[in-house]
Amino acid sequence: MSFSDFITQLYTKCQADYVISSSFESIRFGTYTYDAWDDSRRENVHIARRTFLASWQPKMYLFQKLIYSLTNAPLYTRVEINTLTEDIDLETYFERKCPGAQLNQPTLKIVYIPSGKSYIKGLDALPDWLREYEKSGAEAALKMSATHFLKIFHIPGDPNENTYARTIIFTSEFGCTFLDKMYTMYMLFLDINLEQPNIAISDDQKGLLELLTAIFTKLYANEDYTPALEAFLTRYHAYCGKSLLDYTAFKQSLEKMLYTKQTTELDQNITNLQQSIERYTEELQRLYANLSEAQYKKISFKGGLIDFTPFFDFIEKSPEMCILRATTDSVTIRVDTVLKYFDVQHYNILKKNTGGYLYDSSDFVNWLIQQLFETQRYVLKIQSVYKMAKNSTYTNGFEVQAIAQPAYFTECPNPHLYFFNCWGQSKSAFYKAIAEQSYDVAALQLIAATQQLTLADSTVFIRFRRVLRGDEGNIPKQNIHVIDTQTNQVMSIIDLEQYYKEQIKNVPA
């Protein structure tokens, strides 16, 4: 959860209400400069500033107007974004720019330092008057990395002197992520003191400020602020003499937005992990190939040869495997088995989301999925076809791939292997077993890969639903069969669908 999300939610809730003005032209933002540092850094500043002005500017106006209605404080916070282009002495900089300044509004100054702290002199010997303004706790919370140079100074305002709070941030990293994290401390920058406010406020205003402070406490701690936001809006509407608008649509929109945000992040994480697994799998295959080559050389030096006879003997004796085609260059192997390995816990989680990818437009397919993965009344017969071929580009001289030639299939193909040639961990285990000359174990990996289905992989499961529905043209529906675990009867899903319509759904023939 971030400040950007909070402002977006607040803006969405109040944009049609009395709170917001249609005019944003009076919002004050400072300018920024840069010297001849590299283009990537310059672009980061441009992107962050464009995002700030285009997306946050109207939403910040709304938030500041809320603050103004509660405190009668200045409506605008002046935001300046500058780039340090020359060496400075820190004490001289503050003596020149900060103490005694007559400000008519709170000011937030962000000084981007492309070369880090080397630009700043006097860091090691700050005077006492300046050290008391340093916010070391905020610095620790806002650091983006171990190498991030960050100094935050906050000088409170004094109403008797007609001055307002000013916050100066020196940072060697800058971008939208840093801005978003920084604004979780926005209440600190405004210098609103609930115990000794700069301007006298009523008990109702103080209560609302306490609720607003609670929201920022949640933001800072990365906790759920939604209950605090709803409490604030309810009380704020009452304070203004307005009835609370129906927030059902907002609540639904918020829930959808949070769900989309979370699932997007999870999908990206899954993609990253899958890519990492692929990289490591390729590396493991390379290492096992090297191991196989070394073992081959050892046998060759003794006048022997690597004998694959045990591997093919196992295939011929296995009731779940057969050889479909053999040439001097390749052999095609089919695995006939049943779907056995899937995560029931994943299924129980996914079924709760009735709008998720687990559910199909066909009532029968939804019922069949329930029977396969929840009740397990039926077991799906499943196949895969592998081609083991000589390949001189491989160190061990051969490769194994899952292939998708419809003519070879008489049952439902495993969607991972058929559509994506994805083996999970079985491919690495296969090459490892070959390298160790454990040929029975290698053959079993072909069976294991066929027997598994990862329910958490949405892309694969959607294709699997299409197969069950009969919408994959190369996979005839009549080729798909299940086994009734109670009667041990084999049924095509065409017959099973008829049974569902007549006995389960009670549709007249």
N, C-alpha and C positions, 0 to 999 in steps of 0.2 A: 504494500500500500504506500502511496506516495502523495506528496502535496498536489501534484498535477491531477491525480485521480480525485482528490477531495474537492479541489476548485471546480473541476468538471462536473462533479455531482451537485455541488452547491449551485453552480450556474444553470444546470439543467432543471433543477427544482424551482429556481426563482426567476428564470429569464422572462416568464410571462406575467410575473407578479409586480407589485408596487415597488419592489426593492430597487430594481435596476433602471437606469436611464438609458436612452437610446443613443446618447452622445458620448463618445470616447475621445474626442479630439483634445481634451484638456489634460489627458494623462501625461505626466512629465517623465521622460527618460533621458538620461545623459547620453552623450556621444562617446565614441571610443576611437582610439587611434592605434596604429601599429607601424613598426618599422620594417626593415627588410628581412624578417624571419621567414622560415620556409612556408610554402603554400599550404601544406597539410594543417599546420597550426592556424594559419589565417582562415582556412575554410572552417575549422572547428568553431571559431569565434563567429563567423558569418552564420553558420547553421544554427548555433545556439541563440544568437540575437534574433534571427528571423523567426525561429520557433517562439521565442519569448514575445515578440511584438505581435505576431499573427494569431497565436493561440492563447497565450496567457494574458495579454493586455486587457481585453474586455472582461475576462474573468477576474483579474486582479482589481479592476475598477469596481466590480460588484462587491468583492470582499472588503475593499477599503471603504466603500460606502456603508457597509454594515458596521465597521469599526467606528466610522464617523457618527452614525446614529446612536451609538452606545456611549461615546466618550466626548463628543463635540471636538475631537482632535482634528488636526488637518486631514483633509480627505485624501491627499495624495502622498505617497512615498516617492521621493526622488531616487531613481535608480541610475547609477553611473557605471558604465563598463569601460575600463581603460586598459591599455597595454603599457607596461613600463618599458621605456625605450632608452633609458640612461641610468647610470648609477645614482643612488640616493643615499643620504644619511637619514636613518629612520627617525631619530629625535628631531632633527631639523625639519623633516617632512611634516611631522605632527605639530611642531611649534608654528609652522607656517600655515597649515591648513585646518587645524582642528580647534584648539582651545580658543574660547571667546568668540567663535563664529556665530553670527546672528542668522539663524535658520528659521524659516517660516514653515517648515515641514520636516518630518523625519527623512534622513538620507541614508541610503545603502550604496556604498562605493565598493565595486569589485575591481581589483587591480590584478590583471593577468601578467605574470612574470615568465616569459618563455625560457629564460635561462636559470630559473630557480633562484635560490637565496644569494647567489654570487653577485646579483645586482644590488643587494641591500647591505649597507654597512651599519654597525652598531647593534646587531642582533644579540651579541654575547654580553653586552653591558647596558641593558635597558635601564633608564632612570626609574626610580620608584614611582613617580607620578604617572609614568606611561605603563609600567608593569601592572599596576592595579586595574588597568583597562583591558588587559589581555584575557581572553576567554579560552583557557587551555582545555577545559572540558568539551566545549564546542569544537575545538580543533581536532581532538581525538575522535569525536563522533563523525566528523565530516571528511576525514582523510580517505581518499579513494584507493591509495596503495601505499606500500612501505616507502616509496621514493617521493611521495607527494609532499612538497613543501607548502605549508599552510600556516598563516598567522591571522588571528581574528582579534580585532580591538573594538570594543563597544564603549562609547562615551555617552553616559546618560544625559538626558536633557534636564534643564532647570527652568520651570515656568516663571520663576521670579526674575530670571535673566533673559527671558524670551528666547530660550534656545530649546531645541528638540534633539532627540536621540540620533546619534550617527554611528553607523557601523562600517568599519573599513576591513576588507578581506583581501589579503595578499595570497595568491594561489598560483602554483606552477601547472595546474591542470584546470581545464575549463571546457565545458560542454553542457549539453542538455541534462545529462545524468547528474552532474555536479549541481546545477541550478535547482533541479527538482529536489535533491537531498537537502540543499541549503535552506530552502524555503520551509522545511519542517520546523525551523527555528524562527519563523517569521514573527511570532508574538514577542520573542526576545528582542528582535530588531526594533519593533515598535516601542519597546520600553513601557509597556502597560503594567503598572504596579497595582495589584488589587488591594493591597493594604494601605498604600499611600499614593493614590492616583494623582496624576498631574492636575487633573480637572475634577472637581467634585461631581460625583455621579450618584444616582438613586440606587436603592436596594435592588430594584428590578434590573437596572443596567448592570450592577455588580454581579447579580446572579447569572445574567446572560454571558458576561465576560468570563465567569468561572466555567460555564459550560463550554465556551469557545476554547478556553485554555485546556480543558479536558480533551477536546478533539486533538489539539496540537500535541498534547502529551502522548496520546495514542499514536499519532503520526510519527512522532520522534522515536517511539518504542517499536514501531512497525506492528502495531496491534489493530484489531478491528475497531474502527471509529464510527461505524454505522449507527449503533444505538445512541451514541453521544450526539451525532448529527441530527437524528430524528428528534431527540429531546430538545436540542437547541432550536430547531425550526418550529416545533410546537409552541415553545415558550415565547419565541420571537414574534410569531403571529399574534399570540395573546397580548403581548406587550404593546404591539402596534394597533390593537383594537380590531384585528382582522380575524375572521374564522379560518381555521386550518383547512387548506385545500385538500381534497382527496388525493392521497399520495400513493394510491394503489398502482397507477400507471408508472409513477416514478420508481416505486419499489421493484416492480417487475422489470423495468428498464435497467435499474441498478443491478439486480440479480443477474440479468442476461449479460450486462457488460462485464461484471466480475467473473462470470462463468467463461465468457469468451476470452477474457484476458488470461485467466488461469489455464484454460485448455490450450491457448496459443503458446504460453510459456512451457507447458508440459510437452506439447507436440515438438517444440523446438529442442527441448532437452532430450526427448526420445530420438529425434533426428541426429542430434550431436552424438548421443551414445551409440546409435546404430553405425554412424560413420566411424566412430572410434573402434567399435568391434570389428568392422570390415578391415580397417587398417591393421589392427592387431592380428586378425585372422590371416590376412595376406602375409604378414611377417612370420606367423607361426608356420604357414605352409612353406614359406621359403626356408625356414630353419629346419623343418622336418625333411624337406627335400635335400638339404645339405647333409642331414644325418643319414638319410637313405643312400646318398651317393657315397658317403664315407664307408658305410657298411658294405655296399656293393663292391667298392674297391678292395676292402679287406677280404671278401670272399673270392674275388677275382684273382688276387695275389696267391690264393691257395689252390687255384685251378678249378674253383667251383662256380656255379651260376645261381642267381636268385630264382627260386622255384615258386611259381604262382599256383602250382597244382592244388595245394590245400585251399586256396581261396575259391577256385572254381569247383572243387569237390564239395565245399560247404554249400555253394549256390545250388548245385545239382541235387543235393540231399534235402535242402530246405523246402518245406511245403509253401513258404511264402515268397519264394524267389524262382525265377526262370530266366533263361537266356533266349531272347527273341531273335537276335541276329548276331552273326560273328563273321568277321573278315580278317585279313592279315593285319589290318590297321586298327580295328576297333571291335568292341563287343558291346551289345545293347542288352541291358538287364532290366527286367521289370520286377517290382515288388508288389505283391497282392497281400494286403493285410486289413486291419480295421483301425479306425481312429481311437487311440487309446490315451494319449497324453495331452491334457489341457488343464488349465488352472481354474478350478471351481470357484475359488475366491474371487478371481477376476470377473467371472460370470456373475456372481452375486452382487458385485459392485456395479457392473455395467447394466444389469437388468433394472436397476432403480431409476435410471435415466430413460424414461419412455420415449424421449425424442432423439435418443442417441443412435449410433450406427448399428447397435445390436438388433434393432427392430426393422422389419421389412414391411413393404406395402401389402404383401400377401399374408392373410391370416394363417394359412396353412404353413408357410415357411416359419412364421413366428412360433406356431405350435410345435413344429418339428425341431426347431432350435431348442425349445424348452425340453423336449423329450430326449434330445441328444446330450445336453449339457447339465440339466437340472435333475430330472427324474431318472435319466439314463435307462429308460425303458427300451430304447433302440440304440444300436451301435452301427455306425456308418462304415460300409466297406469302402476302402480307399486304396489308391494305387499311386505309384510313381515309376518313372522310367529314367534310367541312368545310362549314359554313354561313356564308356571307358576307352579312351583313344590314345594312340601314340602321339606324342607331341615333342618334337626336338627342342622347342624353346623352353620346355620345362627341364629342370635339372635331373629329375628322376625318370624323364623320358615319357611320361604319360600324364593325362589329366582326366578328371571325372566331373561331368556336368549333368545336372538334371535337365531333361529335354521335354519339349511340349509338342509331340507329334500325335495328333488325335487318333490316327490309325492304330497306334500301339495300345490305346486305352479301351478297356471294357467296363471299368468302374469309375467312380468319382475320383478325379485327380486331387492330390494334395495341393491346395492353392499356393502355399509358400513355394513349392518346388516347380509347379507347372507354370505359374505366371511370373515368378520373380527369381527362380533358381536360388532360393534362400534356404540354407540348411540349418541355420542356427549354429549350435556348437558341434553338430555332428560332422561337419566337413573337416574341421581341425582334428577331431578325434579319429576320423577315417585315415587322414594322411599320417597321423602319429602311429596308428596301428600298422599301417603298411610299412613305415620306416622301421618298426620294431619286429616286422614279419609275423605279427599276430593277425593272420588273415581271417580267422573266424570273427574276431572282434571288429575288423574292418567291415566285413559283410553285415554284421549286426548294426553298424552305424547307418547303413543304407536303409535298413528296416526301421530303426528308431526315428530317423528323419521323416520317414513316411507317416509314422504313427502320431505325430505331434501337430498341434494347431495352437498358435499363440493368439488368444482372444483379445489381448490388448493392442494388437496391430490392426488399426481400423482399416487401412488400405486393403490388407489381405482379407479381412472378414467381410468387407463389402463385396469383393469378388466372389467369396465363398457363398454369400447370400444369392448372388446372381446365378451361380451354378445350381443351387437348390431350386431356384425359381424357374430354371430352364431358359435363362436369357443369355447364356454363353453358347453361341451358335455351334461351335466346334465340339461341344460336350452334350450329346443327346441326353435328354431327361430319362429316357428308358434305360440308360446305362447305369443309373444311380440306384443303389440298393442299400437296404438296411437289414439288420438282423434283430428280430424280436427276442430280447433276453429272457422272456418268460417261456416262450414256445420253441425258441431256436429256429424259427421259421425265417427264411430269406424272402424279403418283399421288395419290389421296385417301389420307388416313391410315387409313381403314377398310381399303383394300386393303393398305396398308403394314403394318398390324397383323397381317393374315392372313399376309403374307409373313414377318413376324417370328416368328409362332407356328410356322409350318411349316418355315422354313429356318434360323432363328437358334436358337429355343428347342426345335425338333424335337418339337412337340406334334402328335400324330396328328389328322388332320381328323375 
